[in-house]
Amino acid sequence: MRWAGYLVGGTLGLVALHVGFLLLYDPADAAADRAEPARLTRAPSVAGEATLVFAGDTAETDASLPTLEARGFEYPFSLTVDLLRDADLAVVNAEAPITDGGDRFPVYKDYVYRAPARSADALAWAGVDVLALSNNHSIDYGASGLRQTIEAAQRRGMATIGAGADAVEARRGLIATIGGVRVGLLAFCENQFLWRVYVDQFARRGHAGVALLSERNLRRDVERLRPLVDVLVVQLHIGEGYQPAEAQAIRWSERAVELGADLVVNHHPHVAQPIVMHRGRPIFLSVGNYVFGTPGQFGHSPPGTFDFGMIVVAHATARGLDRVEVVPLAVDNQRVDYRPRPLDGAELDEALARLRAASATYGTDLRIERGRGIVYLEGAK
């Protein structure tokens, strides 16, 4: 019995030391501050313009798997595939490791996700170019699951941002050259206590994980990419699930703009939220779900949220962003059977009117044209 007590006491002591280390650890990493961004090149569909698409939380997992096994892993993308393929660069937030292996998180966690390796084929088929991995599920199957996700994306011609084997890889970002337009992408995950201490999900020297959202990291990484690109997009995984935007999410998003971002696109709440204008730059507080395989909680949307998802279509030139467009999607899986579809008819009109009214309180002039919400930016024709 005495040895059992020693064992328990020693284990608790090691846990306490680990927690203390994570609380006191300084995430500053000079090597990550100087990281060389990944690069890719795409031919533009329109000369002199780059069309960028951003979609929200995406994970072919959980309750959707029986449907996907029966209908194919391409099925959920089939009604929106043209939106992604028509873009010069399509980015989604991959909210689960994509692997048939990995090492499952060893202790209790409310939600642990993993998408089968076949999902990587479906994402590539749909026209996805970049997987944003800076979220709270990327290491649900450990460092090995994250590594296998990145390798699976690379084998299919997709790039990844926001996570990696260490802070250098997680924070390096990406520069996509599309014709004569240079687009920079960065992705960070909010520093929540449980994510940092309990899950230990943030990348650091010698430790795989996701890019930590901190003042230093955001400032240094924006400073590093800003001189190299014409348009800089920052993605934040931030907020609370199925809740309105928090003041902290708005502050961090505005800070990204103040440091040099041209566009901020956020995810994690699983419901769409209004569009904010800050210093003439658009902030999507949450684009909600895209292809997300859970039942969801769409019975009632709290004020300040919307029970639809959004695909953001941004049009950029070498002079900067020209305009951003919003395509609302039906994403309640009880209605769409795990296959998002663009809204139409009266449902589309209502969704855009609600989004326009809510965004106007944040200084955003969202115009409704040709079935899309459009924000024209300063200097656009």
QUIVEN-V508007 format. One record per pair of residues at least 12 apart in sequence whose C-alpha atoms are under 10 Angstrom apart, sorted by the first residue. I is the first residue (numbers start at 1). GAP is how many residues later the second one is. D is the distance in whole Angstrom. If there is no record, write none. Layout:
BEGIN
i=(I:I)
gap=(GAP:GAP)
d=(D:D)
END
This chain:
BEGIN
i=(18:18:18:19:19:19:19:20:21:22:22:22:22:22:22:23:23:23:25:26:27:27:27:27:27:27:27:27:27:28:28:28:28:28:28:29:29:29:29:29:29:30:30:30:31:31:31:31:32:32:32:32:32:32:32:32:32:32:32:32:33:33:33:33:33:33:33:33:33:33:33:33:33:34:34:34:34:34:34:35:35:35:35:35:35:35:35:35:35:36:36:36:36:36:36:36:36:36:37:37:37:37:37:37:37:37:37:37:37:37:37:37:37:37:38:38:38:38:38:38:38:38:38:38:38:39:39:39:39:39:39:39:39:40:40:40:40:40:40:40:40:40:40:41:41:41:41:41:41:41:41:42:42:42:42:42:42:42:42:43:43:43:43:43:43:44:44:44:44:44:44:44:44:45:45:45:45:45:46:46:46:47:47:47:47:47:48:48:48:48:48:48:48:48:49:49:49:49:49:49:49:49:49:49:49:49:49:50:50:50:50:50:50:50:50:50:50:50:50:50:50:50:50:50:50:51:51:51:51:51:51:51:51:51:51:51:51:52:52:52:52:52:52:52:52:52:52:52:52:52:52:52:53:53:53:53:53:53:53:53:53:53:53:53:53:53:53:53:53:53:53:53:54:54:54:54:54:54:54:54:54:54:54:54:54:54:54:54:54:54:54:54:54:55:55:55:55:55:55:55:55:55:55:55:55:55:55:55:55:55:55:55:55:55:56:56:56:56:56:56:56:56:56:56:56:56:56:56:56:56:56:56:56:56:56:56:56:56:56:57:57:57:57:57:57:57:57:57:57:57:57:57:57:57:57:57:57:57:57:57:57:57:58:58:58:58:58:58:58:58:58:58:58:58:58:58:58:58:59:59:59:59:59:59:59:59:59:59:59:59:59:59:59:59:59:59:59:60:60:60:60:60:60:60:60:60:60:60:60:60:60:60:60:60:60:60:60:60:60:60:61:61:61:61:61:61:61:61:61:61:61:61:61:61:62:62:62:62:62:62:62:62:62:63:63:63:63:63:63:63:64:64:64:64:64:64:64:64:64:64:65:65:65:65:65:67:67:67:68:68:68:72:72:72:73:73:73:73:73:73:73:73:74:74:74:74:74:74:74:74:74:75:75:75:75:75:76:76:76:76:76:76:76:76:76:76:76:76:77:77:77:77:77:77:77:77:77:77:77:78:78:78:78:78:79:79:79:79:80:80:80:80:80:80:80:80:80:81:81:81:81:81:81:82:82:83:83:83:83:83:83:83:84:84:84:84:84:84:84:84:85:85:85:85:85:85:86:87:87:87:87:87:87:88:88:88:88:88:88:88:88:89:89:89:89:89:89:89:89:89:89:90:90:90:90:90:90:90:90:90:91:91:91:91:91:91:91:91:91:91:91:91:92:92:92:92:92:92:92:92:92:92:92:92:93:93:93:93:93:93:93:93:93:93:93:93:93:93:93:93:93:93:93:94:94:94:94:94:94:94:94:94:94:94:94:94:94:94:95:95:95:95:95:95:95:95:95:95:95:95:95:95:95:95:95:95:96:96:96:96:96:96:96:96:96:96:96:96:96:96:96:96:96:97:97:97:97:97:97:97:97:97:97:97:97:97:97:97:97:97:97:97:97:97:98:98:98:98:98:98:98:98:98:98:98:98:98:98:98:98:98:98:98:99:99:99:99:99:99:99:99:99:99:99:99:99:99:99:99:99:100:100:100:100:100:100:100:100:100:101:101:101:101:101:101:101:101:101:102:102:102:102:102:102:102:102:102:102:102:102:103:103:103:103:103:103:103:103:104:104:104:104:104:104:104:105:105:105:105:105:105:106:106:106:106:107:107:108:108:109:109:109:111:111:111:112:112:112:112:112:112:113:113:113:113:113:113:113:114:114:114:114:114:114:115:115:117:117:117:117:118:119:120:120:120:120:120:120:120:121:121:121:121:123:123:123:124:124:124:124:125:127:128:128:128:128:128:129:129:129:129:129:129:130:130:130:130:130:130:130:130:130:131:131:131:131:131:131:131:131:131:132:132:132:132:132:132:132:132:132:132:132:132:132:132:133:133:133:133:133:133:133:133:133:133:133:133:133:133:133:133:134:134:134:134:134:134:134:134:134:134:134:134:134:134:134:134:134:134:134:134:134:134:135:135:135:135:135:135:135:135:135:135:135:135:135:135:135:135:135:135:136:136:136:136:136:136:136:136:136:136:136:136:136:137:137:137:137:138:138:138:138:138:138:139:139:139:139:139:139:139:139:140:140:142:142:142:142:143:143:143:143:143:143:144:144:146:146:146:146:146:146:147:147:147:147:147:149:150:150:150:159:160:160:160:161:161:161:161:161:161:161:161:161:162:162:162:162:162:162:162:162:162:162:162:162:162:163:163:163:163:163:163:163:163:163:163:163:164:164:164:164:164:164:164:164:165:165:165:165:165:165:165:165:166:166:166:166:166:166:166:166:166:166:167:167:167:167:167:167:167:167:167:167:167:167:168:168:168:168:168:168:169:169:169:169:169:169:170:170:170:170:170:170:170:170:170:170:170:171:171:171:171:171:171:171:171:171:171:171:171:171:172:172:172:172:172:172:172:173:173:173:173:173:173:173:173:173:173:174:174:174:174:175:175:175:175:175:176:177:177:178:178:178:179:179:180:180:180:181:181:181:181:181:181:181:181:182:182:182:182:182:182:182:182:182:183:183:183:183:183:183:183:183:183:183:183:183:184:184:184:184:184:184:184:184:184:184:184:184:184:185:185:185:185:185:185:185:185:185:185:186:186:186:186:186:186:186:186:186:186:186:186:187:187:187:187:187:187:187:187:187:187:187:187:187:187:188:188:188:188:188:188:188:188:188:188:188:188:188:188:189:189:189:189:189:189:189:189:189:189:189:189:189:189:189:190:190:190:190:190:190:190:190:190:190:190:190:190:190:191:191:191:191:191:191:192:192:192:192:196:211:212:212:213:213:213:213:214:215:215:215:218:218:218:218:218:219:219:219:219:219:220:221:222:222:222:222:222:222:223:223:223:225:225:226:226:226:226:227:229:229:230:230:230:230:230:230:230:231:231:231:231:231:231:231:231:231:231:232:232:232:232:232:232:232:232:233:233:233:233:233:233:233:233:234:234:234:234:234:234:234:234:234:234:234:235:235:235:235:235:235:235:235:235:235:235:236:236:236:236:236:236:236:236:236:236:236:236:237:237:237:237:237:237:237:237:238:238:238:238:238:238:238:238:238:239:239:239:239:239:239:239:240:240:240:240:240:241:241:241:241:241:241:241:241:242:242:242:242:242:242:242:242:242:242:242:242:242:242:242:242:243:243:243:243:243:243:243:243:243:243:243:244:244:244:244:244:244:244:244:244:244:244:244:244:245:245:245:245:245:245:245:245:245:246:249:249:249:250:250:250:250:250:252:253:253:253:253:253:253:253:253:254:254:254:254:254:254:254:255:256:257:257:257:257:257:257:257:258:258:258:260:261:261:261:262:262:262:262:262:262:262:262:263:263:263:263:263:263:263:263:263:263:264:264:264:264:264:264:264:265:265:265:265:265:265:265:266:266:266:266:266:266:267:267:267:267:267:267:268:268:268:268:268:269:269:269:269:269:269:270:270:270:270:270:270:270:270:270:270:270:270:270:270:270:271:271:271:271:271:271:271:271:271:271:271:271:271:271:271:271:271:271:271:271:272:272:272:272:272:272:272:272:272:272:272:272:272:272:272:272:273:273:273:273:273:273:273:273:273:273:273:273:273:273:273:274:274:274:274:274:274:274:274:274:274:274:274:274:274:274:275:275:275:275:275:275:275:275:275:275:275:275:275:276:276:276:276:276:276:276:276:277:277:277:277:277:277:277:277:277:278:278:278:280:280:280:280:280:281:281:281:281:281:282:282:282:282:282:282:282:282:283:283:284:284:284:286:286:286:286:287:287:287:287:287:287:287:287:288:288:288:288:288:288:288:288:288:288:289:289:289:289:289:289:289:289:289:289:290:290:290:290:290:290:290:290:290:290:290:290:291:291:291:291:291:291:292:292:292:292:292:292:293:293:293:293:294:294:294:294:295:295:295:295:295:296:296:296:296:297:297:297:298:298:298:298:299:299:303:304:304:304:304:305:305:305:306:306:306:306:306:307:307:307:307:307:307:308:308:308:308:308:308:308:308:308:309:309:309:309:309:309:309:309:309:309:309:310:310:310:310:310:310:310:310:311:311:311:311:311:311:312:312:312:312:312:312:312:313:313:313:313:313:314:314:314:319:320:320:320:321:321:321:321:321:322:322:322:322:322:322:322:323:323:323:323:323:323:323:323:324:324:324:324:324:324:324:325:325:325:325:325:325:325:325:325:326:326:326:326:326:326:326:326:326:327:327:327:327:327:327:327:327:327:327:328:328:328:328:328:328:328:328:328:328:328:328:328:328:329:329:329:329:329:329:330:330:330:330:330:331:343:344:345:348:348:349:349:349:349:351:352:352:352:352:352:352:352:353:353:353:353:355:356:356:356:364:365)
gap=(179:180:182:177:178:179:181:177:176:171:174:175:176:178:180:170:173:174:179:178:140:175:176:177:178:185:187:189:190:139:176:177:186:188:189:138:139:175:176:187:188:137:138:190:136:137:141:174:134:135:136:137:138:139:140:172:173:185:188:189:134:135:138:139:183:184:185:186:187:188:189:190:191:134:137:138:186:187:190:132:133:134:135:136:137:138:186:189:190:132:133:135:136:137:138:139:188:189:124:131:132:134:135:136:137:138:139:147:148:149:184:187:188:191:121:122:123:131:134:135:136:137:138:146:147:120:134:135:136:137:138:144:145:89:117:118:119:134:135:136:137:138:143:47:48:134:135:136:137:138:141:46:47:87:134:135:136:137:139:45:46:134:135:136:137:43:44:45:133:134:135:136:137:41:42:43:133:134:42:132:133:131:132:133:134:270:130:131:132:133:268:269:270:271:39:129:130:131:132:266:267:268:269:270:271:272:273:37:38:39:126:127:128:129:130:131:132:133:181:264:265:266:267:268:271:35:36:37:38:39:127:262:263:264:265:266:273:32:34:35:36:37:38:39:126:131:260:261:262:263:264:272:30:31:32:33:34:35:36:37:38:39:75:76:258:259:260:261:262:271:272:273:30:33:35:36:37:38:39:74:76:78:181:211:212:233:236:256:257:258:259:260:272:29:35:36:37:38:39:73:210:211:212:232:233:234:235:236:254:255:256:257:258:272:35:36:37:38:39:76:209:210:211:212:213:214:215:216:230:231:232:233:234:235:236:253:254:255:256:35:36:37:38:39:75:78:180:209:210:211:212:213:214:229:230:231:232:233:234:235:236:252:34:35:36:37:38:57:65:73:74:212:230:231:232:233:234:235:33:34:35:36:37:38:39:54:55:56:57:60:78:230:231:232:233:234:235:13:14:16:34:35:36:37:38:53:54:55:56:57:58:59:60:62:63:231:232:233:234:278:34:35:36:37:51:52:53:54:55:58:230:231:232:233:49:50:51:52:53:230:231:232:233:229:230:231:232:233:270:275:12:227:228:229:230:231:269:273:274:275:50:51:228:229:273:226:270:271:51:225:270:46:47:50:43:45:46:47:48:49:50:52:44:45:47:48:49:50:51:52:265:47:51:263:264:265:46:50:214:215:216:217:260:261:262:263:264:265:45:46:48:49:50:213:214:261:262:263:264:47:48:261:262:263:260:261:262:263:46:210:211:231:249:259:260:261:262:42:44:45:46:47:260:44:45:43:44:228:229:230:244:259:39:41:42:43:44:45:227:229:39:40:41:42:43:44:41:40:41:42:226:227:228:39:40:41:88:89:90:91:227:38:39:40:41:87:88:89:94:224:225:36:37:38:39:40:41:68:222:223:36:37:38:39:40:41:67:68:69:70:94:221:31:36:37:38:39:40:41:68:175:198:199:219:37:38:39:40:41:42:67:68:69:94:142:143:144:173:174:175:196:197:198:21:29:36:37:38:39:40:41:43:44:55:66:196:197:198:18:19:20:36:37:38:39:40:41:42:43:44:45:172:173:194:196:197:16:17:18:19:20:37:39:40:41:42:43:44:45:49:50:53:196:15:16:17:18:19:20:36:40:41:42:43:44:45:46:47:48:49:50:51:52:53:15:16:17:18:19:20:21:22:40:43:47:48:49:50:51:52:53:54:55:15:16:17:18:19:20:21:42:45:46:47:48:49:50:51:52:53:14:15:16:17:18:41:45:48:49:13:15:16:40:41:43:44:47:48:12:37:38:39:40:41:42:43:44:45:46:47:36:37:38:39:40:41:42:43:35:36:37:38:39:40:41:34:35:36:37:38:94:34:35:36:93:91:92:90:91:31:89:90:25:26:29:24:25:26:27:28:29:24:25:26:27:28:180:181:23:24:25:26:27:31:34:178:31:32:35:36:34:33:29:32:33:34:35:36:38:31:32:34:35:30:33:35:29:32:33:34:31:31:25:28:29:30:31:24:27:28:29:30:31:23:24:27:28:29:30:31:44:55:18:19:22:27:28:29:30:31:32:27:28:29:30:31:41:53:54:55:56:78:103:104:105:13:16:17:27:28:29:30:31:37:54:55:56:76:77:78:104:26:27:28:29:30:36:37:52:53:54:55:56:67:68:75:76:77:78:79:101:102:103:27:28:52:53:54:55:60:66:67:74:75:76:77:101:102:103:132:133:53:54:56:59:60:63:65:66:73:74:101:102:132:58:62:64:73:24:25:26:63:71:72:24:60:61:62:63:69:70:71:59:61:57:59:66:67:21:22:58:64:65:66:21:64:17:18:19:62:63:64:16:17:18:61:62:15:13:14:15:15:13:14:27:12:13:24:25:26:27:49:50:74:12:23:24:25:26:27:41:47:48:49:50:73:74:24:25:26:38:39:40:45:46:47:48:49:38:39:40:43:44:45:46:47:38:39:40:41:42:43:44:45:36:37:38:39:40:41:42:43:44:45:35:36:37:38:39:40:41:42:43:44:45:50:35:36:37:38:40:43:34:35:39:40:41:42:16:17:18:32:33:34:38:39:40:41:42:15:16:17:32:33:39:40:41:42:46:47:49:50:13:14:15:39:49:52:53:12:13:14:15:38:48:49:51:52:61:12:13:51:58:50:53:54:56:57:53:52:53:138:139:140:138:139:50:137:138:48:49:50:135:136:137:138:139:46:47:48:49:50:134:135:136:138:42:43:45:46:47:48:49:50:133:134:135:137:38:41:42:43:44:45:46:47:48:49:50:77:78:37:40:44:46:47:48:49:50:76:78:25:32:35:36:39:46:47:48:49:50:75:78:23:24:25:26:31:34:46:47:48:49:50:77:78:79:14:22:23:24:25:26:29:30:46:47:48:49:50:78:12:13:21:22:23:24:25:46:47:48:49:50:77:78:79:12:20:21:22:23:24:46:47:48:49:58:59:62:78:20:21:22:23:46:47:20:21:46:47:16:25:24:25:23:24:25:39:38:37:40:41:16:34:37:38:41:36:37:39:40:41:39:38:12:34:35:37:38:39:36:37:38:35:36:33:34:35:36:33:89:91:32:86:87:88:89:90:91:29:30:31:32:85:86:87:88:89:90:25:28:29:30:31:32:88:89:23:24:27:28:29:30:31:32:19:22:23:26:27:28:29:30:31:32:49:18:21:26:28:29:30:31:32:48:49:50:13:16:17:20:28:29:30:31:32:48:49:50:12:28:29:30:31:32:48:49:12:14:15:28:29:30:31:47:48:27:28:29:30:31:46:47:27:28:29:30:31:26:27:28:29:30:47:55:56:26:27:28:29:30:31:46:54:55:56:58:59:60:63:64:65:26:27:28:29:30:58:59:60:61:62:63:25:27:28:29:30:41:42:57:58:59:60:61:62:24:26:27:28:29:40:41:59:60:39:17:36:37:26:28:33:34:35:12:12:13:23:25:29:30:31:32:22:23:24:25:27:28:29:23:27:20:21:22:23:24:25:26:20:21:23:21:20:21:22:16:17:18:19:20:21:58:59:14:15:17:18:19:20:21:51:58:61:12:17:18:19:20:21:22:17:18:19:20:21:22:47:17:18:19:20:21:22:17:18:19:20:21:22:17:18:19:20:21:16:17:18:19:20:36:16:17:18:19:20:22:26:27:28:35:36:37:38:39:61:14:15:16:17:18:19:25:26:27:30:31:33:34:35:36:37:38:39:60:61:12:13:14:15:16:17:29:32:33:34:35:36:37:38:56:83:12:13:14:15:30:31:32:33:34:35:36:37:82:85:86:12:13:30:31:32:80:81:82:83:84:85:86:87:88:90:12:80:81:83:84:85:86:87:88:89:90:91:100:82:83:84:85:86:87:88:89:82:83:84:85:86:87:88:98:100:84:85:86:83:84:96:97:98:40:83:94:96:97:39:41:42:81:82:93:94:95:79:81:26:28:75:19:20:23:24:19:21:22:23:24:25:39:41:17:18:19:20:21:22:23:40:41:43:18:19:20:21:22:40:41:42:43:51:18:19:20:21:39:40:41:42:48:49:50:51:18:40:42:47:48:49:39:40:41:46:47:48:40:44:45:46:38:39:40:44:37:38:39:42:43:35:36:37:38:35:36:37:33:34:35:36:33:35:55:50:51:54:55:49:50:53:22:45:48:49:52:21:22:23:24:25:44:20:21:22:23:24:32:34:35:43:17:18:19:20:21:22:23:31:32:33:34:15:16:17:18:19:20:21:32:14:15:16:17:18:31:12:13:14:15:16:61:62:12:13:14:59:61:12:60:61:60:57:59:60:55:56:57:58:59:53:54:55:56:57:58:59:51:52:53:54:55:56:57:58:42:48:49:50:51:52:53:41:42:43:44:47:48:49:50:51:26:29:40:42:45:46:47:48:49:14:15:16:21:24:25:44:45:46:47:12:13:14:15:16:19:20:21:23:24:27:43:44:45:12:13:14:15:19:22:12:13:14:17:18:12:28:27:26:23:24:19:22:23:24:22:14:15:16:19:20:21:22:13:14:15:20:18:12:17:18:12:12)
d=(8:10:10:9:6:8:9:9:9:10:7:6:9:8:10:9:8:7:10:9:9:9:9:7:9:8:9:9:9:9:8:9:9:7:8:7:8:8:7:10:9:10:9:10:8:6:10:9:9:6:4:8:8:6:7:9:9:9:9:8:9:8:8:8:9:7:10:9:6:6:10:9:8:8:10:8:8:8:7:9:6:8:9:7:5:8:9:8:10:9:9:9:6:8:9:10:9:9:10:10:9:8:5:5:5:6:10:9:9:10:10:9:8:10:8:9:9:9:7:6:5:6:8:10:10:9:9:6:5:6:8:10:9:10:10:10:8:8:7:5:6:9:10:10:10:9:6:5:6:8:9:7:8:10:7:6:5:7:10:7:10:8:6:6:9:9:6:9:9:5:5:9:9:8:8:7:9:9:9:10:9:9:7:8:10:9:9:7:6:7:9:6:7:10:9:8:8:8:7:7:6:5:8:10:10:10:9:8:6:8:10:9:6:8:9:6:9:8:10:8:6:5:6:9:9:8:5:5:7:9:9:7:6:5:6:9:10:9:9:6:6:5:6:8:10:9:8:6:5:6:8:9:8:7:9:9:6:8:6:5:6:8:9:10:7:6:5:6:9:10:9:10:9:10:9:6:5:6:8:10:10:10:10:8:10:9:10:9:6:5:7:8:10:9:8:6:5:7:10:10:9:10:9:7:8:8:6:9:8:7:5:7:9:10:9:6:5:8:9:10:9:8:6:8:10:8:9:9:8:5:5:5:5:8:9:7:7:7:9:7:5:6:6:9:10:10:10:10:7:7:9:7:10:10:8:7:5:5:7:6:10:9:7:6:5:5:8:10:10:10:10:10:10:7:5:5:5:8:10:9:6:5:6:8:9:8:8:6:10:8:10:9:9:6:5:6:9:8:10:8:9:9:8:10:9:9:8:5:8:10:9:6:10:9:10:7:6:5:9:9:10:8:10:9:10:7:6:5:7:9:10:7:5:7:10:9:7:8:8:9:6:6:9:10:6:5:7:10:10:9:9:10:8:5:7:8:9:8:6:10:9:9:7:10:10:10:8:8:10:10:9:9:10:9:9:7:6:9:8:6:9:10:9:8:8:5:8:10:7:7:10:9:10:8:7:10:9:10:9:6:9:9:9:8:6:4:7:9:8:8:9:6:10:9:7:9:6:7:9:10:8:7:9:9:7:7:6:8:8:10:10:9:9:9:7:6:7:10:9:5:7:9:10:8:8:9:9:8:10:9:9:10:10:10:7:5:7:9:9:9:10:9:7:5:8:9:8:8:9:10:8:9:10:9:10:9:10:10:7:10:10:9:7:6:8:8:10:8:9:10:10:10:7:5:5:6:9:10:10:9:9:6:6:5:6:7:10:9:9:10:10:10:9:7:8:7:5:6:9:10:10:8:9:10:9:6:5:6:8:8:10:10:10:10:9:10:9:9:8:9:9:9:10:9:10:9:6:6:6:9:8:9:8:10:9:10:10:9:8:9:9:9:8:7:9:7:8:6:7:10:10:10:9:10:10:8:8:5:5:6:10:8:9:9:5:5:8:7:9:9:9:9:10:10:7:5:6:8:9:9:7:5:7:7:7:9:10:10:6:6:9:8:6:9:9:6:5:6:5:8:7:7:9:9:7:8:10:7:5:8:10:7:9:7:6:5:5:8:9:9:9:9:6:8:9:6:6:10:10:8:8:8:5:6:9:10:8:9:10:9:9:9:8:10:8:7:8:10:9:9:9:5:6:8:5:4:8:9:8:9:9:8:5:5:8:7:6:10:8:6:4:6:10:10:8:8:5:6:6:10:8:9:9:9:10:9:9:10:10:9:9:9:10:8:9:10:7:10:9:6:8:7:9:9:6:8:10:10:8:9:10:7:7:9:10:9:9:8:7:10:10:10:8:6:6:10:9:7:9:9:9:10:7:9:9:9:8:6:8:7:9:9:10:10:9:7:9:9:9:7:5:6:9:8:10:9:5:5:5:7:9:10:10:9:8:7:6:5:6:9:10:9:6:5:6:8:10:9:9:7:9:10:8:10:10:9:9:9:7:6:5:6:9:9:8:9:9:9:7:9:9:10:7:4:6:9:8:10:9:6:5:5:9:10:9:8:5:6:8:9:9:8:7:8:9:9:8:6:8:10:9:10:9:7:9:10:9:6:9:9:8:7:9:10:7:10:9:7:9:10:8:8:10:9:10:10:9:10:10:8:10:8:8:7:9:9:9:7:9:8:7:8:9:9:10:9:8:9:9:7:9:8:6:7:9:9:8:7:8:8:8:9:9:7:7:9:10:10:9:8:10:8:9:8:10:6:7:8:7:6:9:9:9:10:9:9:7:5:6:8:9:9:6:5:9:9:10:8:9:10:10:8:7:8:6:4:6:9:10:7:10:9:6:6:7:8:7:9:9:7:6:4:7:9:9:5:5:5:6:5:5:7:8:9:8:5:5:6:8:8:7:8:8:7:9:10:8:8:8:10:10:9:9:10:9:9:9:9:9:9:9:9:7:9:8:7:6:5:9:7:8:8:9:10:8:6:8:10:8:9:10:7:9:8:9:9:8:9:9:6:5:7:10:10:8:9:10:8:10:7:10:9:10:8:8:7:10:9:9:9:10:10:9:10:10:10:9:8:7:8:6:8:7:6:5:9:9:8:5:5:7:9:9:9:7:9:10:10:9:6:6:5:6:8:8:9:9:9:9:7:8:10:8:6:8:6:5:6:8:9:10:9:9:10:9:6:5:6:8:10:10:9:9:8:8:9:8:6:5:6:9:10:10:9:7:9:9:9:10:9:6:5:6:8:10:9:9:10:7:5:6:5:9:9:8:8:6:5:6:9:10:10:8:7:6:5:5:9:9:6:5:6:10:10:10:9:10:10:9:7:5:8:7:6:5:8:10:9:9:10:10:6:6:7:10:9:10:10:9:10:9:10:10:10:8:9:9:9:9:9:9:9:9:9:9:7:8:9:8:10:6:9:9:10:9:8:10:7:7:7:8:8:10:9:10:9:7:8:10:10:9:9:9:8:8:5:7:6:9:9:8:6:8:7:8:8:8:5:7:10:7:5:5:7:9:9:9:9:9:9:6:6:5:6:7:9:7:9:9:6:8:6:5:6:8:10:9:9:10:9:6:5:5:8:10:9:10:9:9:8:9:8:7:5:7:9:10:9:9:9:9:6:5:5:9:10:9:10:9:9:7:6:6:7:9:9:9:8:6:6:10:9:9:10:7:5:9:10:10:6:4:6:8:10:10:9:9:5:6:6:9:10:9:9:7:8:9:7:8:8:9:9:6:9:8:10:9:8:6:8:8:7:10:8:9:9:7:9:9:9:9:7:7:5:6:9:8:10:9:7:8:7:8:7:8:9:9:7:10:8:10:9:10:7:10:9:8:9:9:10:7:9:8:9:9:6:9:9:9:8:9:10:10:7:7:9:7:9:8:8:8:10:10:8:10:10:10:10:9:6:7:9:8:7:10:10:10:6:6:6:8:9:8:9:10:8:7:5:6:8:10:9:6:5:7:7:7:9:8:6:5:5:6:9:9:7:5:6:6:8:10:7:9:7:8:9:7:9:6:8:9:8:8:4:5:9:9:8:9:10:10:10:9:9:8:10:10:7:7:4:6:10:10:9:8:8:10:10:6:6:6:7:6:9:9:10:9:8:5:5:4:8:10:9:6:5:7:6:6:7:9:9:6:5:7:8:10:6:5:6:9:9:9:9:8:8:9:7:9:7:7:9:9:6:8:9:6:5:9:9:8:9:9:8:9:8:5:8:9:7:9:7:9:9:9:10:6:8:8:5:7:6:10:9:9:10:6:6:5:9:10:10:9:8:9:9:9:10:7:7:9:10:10:7:9:10:9:8:10:8:8:10:8:10:10:10:9:10:9:10:9:9:10:9:6:5:7:8:9:9:9:8:8:7:5:6:9:10:9:9:10:8:5:8:9:9:9:7:9:9:9:6:8:8:8:9:7:10:9:9:7:10:10:8:9:7:7:7:8:9:8:7:9:9:8:9:6:9:9:8:10:8:8:6:7:9:9:9:7:7:9:8:10:10:9:6:9:9:9:10:10:10:9:7:9:10:9:9:10:8:8:8:10:10:9:8:8:7:9:6:6:5:6:7:10:10:9:8:10:8:6:5:6:6:9:9:10:9:10:10:6:6:5:6:9:9:9:8:6:5:6:7:9:7:6:5:6:9:10:10:5:6:8:10:9:9:10:10:10:9:10:10:9:7:9:9:8:9:7:6:8:8:5:8:7:6:5:5:9:10:7:10:10:10:8:6:5:7:8:9:9:9:10:6:6:4:6:9:9:10:9:9:9:6:5:6:9:10:7:8:9:10:9:8:6:7:9:10:9:6:6:9:10:7:10:7:8:10:9:8:9:5:4:5:9:9:9:6:6:9:9:9:10:9:8:9:7:9:9:8:9:10:10:9:9:7:8:7:6:10:9:9:8:9:8:8:8:10:10:10)
END
